[in-house]
């Protein structure tokens, strides 16, 4: 019985490590892509509010990665109650970058 507990704990640790490393890899790739886009927009003149725009996009991608990381973790741990609460909290948090991006776009399009 005790060995099953150790196997379960080891699987949780391995699963959690995989989740965190995957999120880190996704974050590094996303930052690189946003950096490339930012440099290209700067070289071409870009839009007047491009620094704010890329900052908001970076923030939204960060929240999205945290969302996927949390959902994946709660599914590994098999705790559906916290998964629902976490999903609701992250959706509310994602509304902030969406609102900022819309404000920037509305200002730019006026």
Secondary structure, 3 states (H helix, E strand, C coil): CHHHHHHHHHHHHHHHHHHHHHHHHHHHHHHHHHHHHHHHHHHCCCCCCHHHHHHHHHHHHHHHHHHHHHHHHHHHHCCHHHHHHHHHHHHHHHHHHHHHHHHHHHHHHC
